[in-house]
Amino acid sequence: MKGAFATVASGSPTVVGSFDYPATGGWGNNALVPMRNADGSLATVSLSGQQTVRYNASNGDYDFLLFTPAIAGKNVLSKDDTIVPTSANSPGAEGVAKVIDGDTKTKYLNFDKLNTGFTVTPKSGASVVTAISLTTANDAPPRDPATWTVLGSNNGTDYEVIATGPLAAHPARFRTETLAFSNTKAYTSYRVLFPTVVDAGAANSMQIAEVALIGTASGGGGGDAPRFTGIKANADGTITITWTGGGTLQSATALSGPWTDVAGATSPLTVPANQAAQFARIRK
């Protein structure tokens, strides 16, 4: 199946993504096909109110269009990033660079089979990732990862676990699944590991077509994003405010501002009982 999806305004279509998927093998063999941008990343579309959409099929057919809420952010990885495999035990044409090349028809295969993966340093800098997107390769479902782990580092040496989870086995090939997780800390390097595969007895390796880490740029060198951790009313009428992740505390008498830096403020900060009521925020 191959085609393009567009939104239509005043009779003029604007293409926002395309679909490209090999034949599933016959009637009744259906598959969910993700919409992608020209660079291979997952595409999104903004819809509101009453709006016209159009799907033009170059070949193949489809039964329905499925819209799901988009996860905030974008893929922080690119084909130009520095990437290192857990080992070099891969065929020459299926090395680790294929896992972030934006082409679902290529793949990364590693004969170590268990605890395989890679370490990557995005050239875009530090980011806060909150989801991983995995696309299965062209054949051999037993080789698909069954579990995954994402770790982060800000010195390229010490890595800490950000998230880990299972990946449901599925016979469909080139199938993309995006898994969200909670994280507020920025990192400059990431390690993605696949501890197990679907069927270790039948598989001779681990293989994966594409991996994307979905997140937002932090604009700094990594670390915790600024956030309030506590506001406590003390017995003497004072208020103690605590926060983490650095940043600059600001105050304002109205939510709309103007906002002013609180000079010399560090966490914890105790506000006097006789101070007028104010709003507070942390600016990174």
C-alpha positions, 0 to 999 in steps of 0.5 A: 500500500502506498499513498499520501494524506492531506488536509484540505482548505479552500479546495487546496490540499496540503500533504502532511504525511505518507504511507508506504507498506509492503503487501500483507499477503492477501485478504484478511491479513491486515496491518496498521500502517503509520503515517511518516514524514519524508525523513522517515519519522512519524508524522502528525496532523493538527485537526480542529472543528469541521475539517476535510481530509483526503487520502490518495492511494497510489496502490493497494487499499485500506479499510479505515484511518485511525487517529491517535493523540500525538505524544509531545515532542519529536524524534531527538535522534538523526542519522548523523548522530554518533552511535556505537553498538553493544558489539560489532557482531553484525553483518556488514549491511545491517550494522547499528547505523541502520537503526537511526537512518530513517528507513524502515526497510533497512535494519540493525541485526546483532548476533549476540541476540540477548542484551544487544543495543547501542549508545547514541549521542544526539548532535542536537544536544541535551533533551528530555525524552518521554517515549520510545518508538520501535519498528519491527524489521522485514522478517523473522518475528522471533528476532524481535525485541521482547523487552527494552531499556532506555538509559541516559547519561550526561558524561558519556560514562555513567548511565542511569535507567530512564525507563524499561518495559515489554514489547508485545510480540506481533507477526506484522512486519514493519510495525511501529509501536510508540511507548510513553513513559514518565521522565523530566530529566535531560540527558546528552547521551542515551543507551538503548538495550534489548535484553530479550527477544521474542523467541530466543530458541528460534532466533539466531539474533536480535533485529530492529528496523528503526528506533526513535526517542521522542522528546524535547530539547532542553536547551542546556547541558542535561540534568533535571528540568526545573520544577517545584517540589514543595510548598510548606506553611510553617507554624510561624506564618512563613512559607517555605518553597523548595524546587529542583533542577536549578533555574531562576525563581520569579514572582509576580502579583498577577498571573499575567505578570510582569514577572521579576527574578527573586534576587539570590533565591535558592532552594529552600526559600522561606518567605516572610509572613508579612509579604504580600501574596504573590505568584511564583514560577521557575524560569530555566 
